């Protein structure tokens, strides 16, 4: 354990040319773990210049969101090959980054750099930041808990507003009177917002920029936002000013325990980890964070898609750190296997389709041959084939 309370372990490390410990699969390369397009490379260059000039600042993070300073280091670069460390909290199993963007740097980063660096495409009214159908999925998950015929929705970090628009359109289709407010830092994405015929508006900023009288909201959506929060406990306390007892808090983050199936990242932690994700959760560490701030888990999975309510709850995270480290160690040891699964499944599907085509051909030949038999023989043989598949 070092002076800051961090232990260092090795997840099958190799020493690269810079003398940095990296995870297996990136040994001896000076390139970024994440493949970047031209827009991303230019945005990354501009971001580095902003850091050099002091326009964007980083600060050291000395403790987990739970307050513990005891942690285990698992990596020291992110997907952009920036010198950002990853630590697993030994108390609750939450993964956190250090250094992190300073509070004063958050707005300019998300306004000017985040979207181009991470998505590599300019803002567009049609472009979904996560995926099309996200708002519809969230609505269908939550609707069984709705009470009454009106729904007021708040989305924090709404991008161009497609998620909240999908949500509200689905609600209206089922005869709810639905209205919504979205919060977003990026002016470029706000310019792309088109409310169409819906009662939805987007406000530039965060919860500081709207009055509590705008609520109470029946639903608060944070879709791939919560992992970006520098102080999640402060955000959760602010949210309490905008909700009531039965309000639903929907939080979705890229869950650590789903990395084996996240082929976008090739099942690779270094391609998954970005300095903008200050915290990286599984369902246990996320629920523990919510529990510590007066919220209880209503429903959730390890993707992580989850629903919370105001209420007292406490889960046991004693084994979570060990489970997270073991999961990541297994991922590293078997990275080629896990990352190769899409190709393997594709090959298997191609083979299955080929076998089906061959069987269809054999059946057509048999049917054609049997057509020359007397009717009684043909009927009996067809019966035999039908009952001996």
SVG drawing of the C-alpha trace seen along z (x, -y; Angstrom):
<svg xmlns="http://www.w3.org/2000/svg" viewBox="-55 -29 66 77">
<polyline fill="none" stroke="black" stroke-width="0.4" points="0.0,0.0 1.4,-3.4 1.1,-6.6 -2.2,-7.6 -3.7,-4.3 -3.5,-2.6 -2.3,0.9 -0.8,1.9 -1.6,5.2 -1.0,6.5 -3.7,7.7 -1.3,9.6 0.8,6.4 3.5,5.8 5.9,2.9 5.5,0.7 8.1,-1.7 7.0,-4.5 7.6,-2.4 3.8,-2.4 2.0,0.7 -0.7,1.6 -3.1,4.4 -2.4,7.3 -3.0,6.7 -1.3,3.2 2.3,4.1 4.9,2.2 2.6,-0.3 2.5,-4.0 -1.0,-4.2 -4.2,-4.7 -6.1,-1.5 -9.2,-3.0 -9.2,-3.4 -9.9,-7.1 -11.2,-8.7 -9.8,-12.0 -12.4,-14.1 -11.5,-12.3 -7.8,-12.7 -8.2,-16.4 -10.4,-16.9 -7.9,-15.0 -5.1,-17.2 -7.2,-20.3 -8.0,-18.9 -4.3,-18.3 -3.5,-21.9 -6.3,-23.1 -4.7,-21.1 -1.3,-22.5 -2.5,-26.1 -4.5,-25.6 -7.9,-26.1 -8.7,-22.5 -7.4,-21.4 -7.1,-18.0 -7.1,-17.3 -6.0,-14.3 -8.8,-12.2 -7.7,-10.8 -10.7,-8.8 -13.7,-6.8 -17.2,-8.2 -17.9,-6.1 -15.0,-8.0 -12.6,-5.2 -8.9,-5.8 -8.0,-2.1 -7.9,-1.0 -6.1,1.3 -4.7,-0.1 -5.7,1.8 -4.5,-0.5 -2.7,-3.7 -3.9,-4.8 -7.4,-5.3 -8.7,-4.6 -7.1,-7.8 -3.6,-6.8 -3.8,-9.6 -2.0,-9.0 -5.2,-8.4 -5.1,-5.8 -8.0,-3.3 -8.5,-2.2 -10.9,0.4 -12.1,-0.7 -11.4,2.0 -14.5,1.1 -17.3,1.0 -15.8,2.3 -16.4,-0.9 -13.8,-1.7 -12.7,-5.4 -10.3,-7.4 -7.5,-9.8 -6.7,-12.5 -10.1,-13.8 -11.4,-17.0 -11.6,-19.9 -15.1,-21.2 -14.4,-24.4 -13.3,-22.4 -16.5,-20.2 -18.6,-22.7 -16.0,-23.7 -15.0,-20.1 -18.5,-18.9 -19.3,-21.9 -16.2,-21.8 -14.5,-18.4 -16.5,-15.5 -18.8,-14.6 -16.3,-14.8 -13.6,-12.9 -15.9,-10.1 -18.3,-9.8 -16.3,-11.2 -19.3,-12.7 -20.7,-16.3 -24.0,-17.0 -27.1,-16.1 -30.9,-16.1 -31.0,-12.5 -27.9,-11.1 -28.6,-9.2 -25.8,-9.6 -26.4,-6.1 -28.8,-4.2 -32.2,-4.5 -35.0,-3.2 -33.4,-4.1 -36.3,-6.4 -38.8,-3.8 -37.0,-1.1 -36.9,-3.3 -40.6,-4.1 -41.6,-0.4 -39.5,0.5 -41.0,-2.2 -44.7,-2.3 -45.8,0.5 -45.0,-1.8 -46.9,-4.9 -49.8,-6.2 -52.3,-8.6 -52.6,-9.9 -49.8,-12.6 -46.1,-12.2 -43.5,-14.9 -40.0,-13.9 -36.6,-15.4 -33.5,-14.1 -30.1,-15.1 -27.5,-15.2 -30.0,-14.8 -27.8,-15.5 -30.0,-16.4 -33.2,-15.3 -33.9,-12.2 -34.3,-10.0 -36.7,-12.2 -38.7,-12.8 -39.0,-9.0 -40.1,-8.5 -42.8,-11.2 -44.0,-10.1 -44.5,-6.5 -46.3,-7.9 -48.7,-10.0 -49.4,-7.0 -50.8,-5.3 -53.0,-8.3 -50.7,-9.9 -50.4,-13.7 -46.6,-13.9 -44.2,-16.9 -40.5,-17.1 -37.4,-19.1 -33.9,-18.2 -30.6,-19.5 -27.5,-19.7 -24.1,-21.4 -23.4,-21.4 -24.8,-24.3 -24.2,-22.5 -26.5,-19.6 -29.1,-22.0 -29.1,-23.7 -30.0,-20.3 -33.0,-19.9 -36.4,-19.9 -39.3,-19.5 -41.6,-18.7 -45.2,-18.6 -44.2,-17.6 -44.2,-19.6 -40.4,-19.3 -37.7,-21.9 -34.0,-21.8 -32.1,-24.1 -28.4,-24.7 -26.7,-23.6 -27.5,-21.3 -29.7,-21.2 -28.2,-24.5 -29.8,-26.1 -33.4,-25.3 -35.7,-26.3 -37.0,-23.6 -40.5,-24.9 -40.0,-23.3 -40.7,-20.0 -41.8,-17.8 -40.9,-15.3 -42.4,-11.8 -39.4,-10.4 -35.7,-11.5 -33.5,-9.9 -29.8,-9.7 -28.9,-7.6 -25.1,-7.2 -24.6,-10.3 -24.1,-9.1 -20.6,-7.7 -19.5,-11.3 -20.5,-12.9 -17.6,-14.3 -19.6,-14.3 -22.5,-11.9 -23.6,-12.4 -24.1,-16.1 -26.1,-15.4 -28.4,-13.0 -29.0,-15.5 -29.9,-18.1 -32.3,-15.7 -34.3,-15.4 -35.4,-19.0 -37.1,-18.0 -38.9,-14.7 -41.5,-13.3 -41.8,-10.0 -43.0,-7.9 -40.8,-9.5 -38.7,-7.0 -35.0,-7.6 -33.7,-5.7 -29.9,-5.3 -28.1,-3.5 -24.3,-3.2 -22.0,-0.8 -21.8,1.9 -18.4,3.4 -19.9,7.0 -21.2,6.7 -17.7,6.1 -17.6,9.7 -20.4,8.9 -19.6,5.3 -18.1,5.9 -18.0,2.2 -15.0,2.2 -13.7,5.6 -14.3,6.7 -11.2,4.7 -11.1,2.7 -8.7,0.2 -11.0,-0.5 -13.9,-0.8 -12.2,-3.1 -12.2,-6.9 -11.1,-9.7 -14.6,-11.2 -16.0,-8.2 -15.0,-9.3 -16.7,-6.2 -17.2,-2.8 -20.0,-0.8 -21.5,2.6 -25.0,2.9 -23.7,3.4 -21.4,0.3 -24.1,-1.8 -26.8,-0.7 -24.4,-1.3 -23.8,-4.8 -27.6,-5.4 -28.2,-3.8 -25.7,-6.1 -27.8,-9.0 -31.3,-7.9 -32.4,-5.9 -33.4,-2.2 -33.1,0.1 -36.5,1.0 -35.1,3.0 -31.8,3.5 -29.4,5.7 -25.7,5.9 -25.9,4.0 -26.4,1.6 -30.0,0.5 -31.6,-0.4 -34.6,-2.1 -34.5,-3.7 -36.9,-5.3 -36.5,-7.5 -36.1,-5.2 -33.8,-3.5 -31.8,-0.5 -28.4,1.0 -26.7,3.7 -23.6,5.7 -20.5,4.8 -18.0,6.8 -17.1,9.1 -17.6,6.6 -14.0,5.5 -12.8,9.0 -15.5,9.9 -14.7,7.0 -10.9,7.7 -11.5,11.4 -13.8,10.5 -11.3,8.2 -8.5,10.7 -10.5,13.3 -11.3,10.8 -7.6,10.2 -6.5,13.8 -9.2,14.7 -9.4,11.5 -8.8,13.2 -11.6,15.7 -14.1,13.1 -13.3,10.5 -13.4,13.3 -16.9,14.4 -18.7,12.2 -16.6,13.7 -17.1,17.2 -20.9,16.7 -20.9,15.3 -19.0,18.4 -21.4,20.7 -24.5,18.9 -23.0,19.1 -22.4,22.9 -26.0,23.4 -27.4,21.5 -25.4,23.7 -26.6,26.9 -30.2,25.6 -29.7,24.9 -28.3,28.3 -31.2,29.9 -33.7,27.9 -32.0,29.1 -32.1,32.8 -35.8,32.4 -36.6,30.9 -34.8,33.8 -36.6,36.4 -40.0,34.7 -39.4,34.6 -38.4,38.3 -41.4,39.3 -43.7,37.5 -43.2,40.4 -44.3,43.0 -47.9,44.3 -50.0,42.1 -50.1,44.7 -46.3,45.1 -45.7,41.4 -48.1,40.8 -46.5,43.4 -42.9,42.2 -43.9,38.6 -45.5,39.7 -42.2,41.5 -40.1,38.4 -42.5,36.1 -42.4,38.3 -38.7,39.0 -37.1,35.5"/>
</svg>
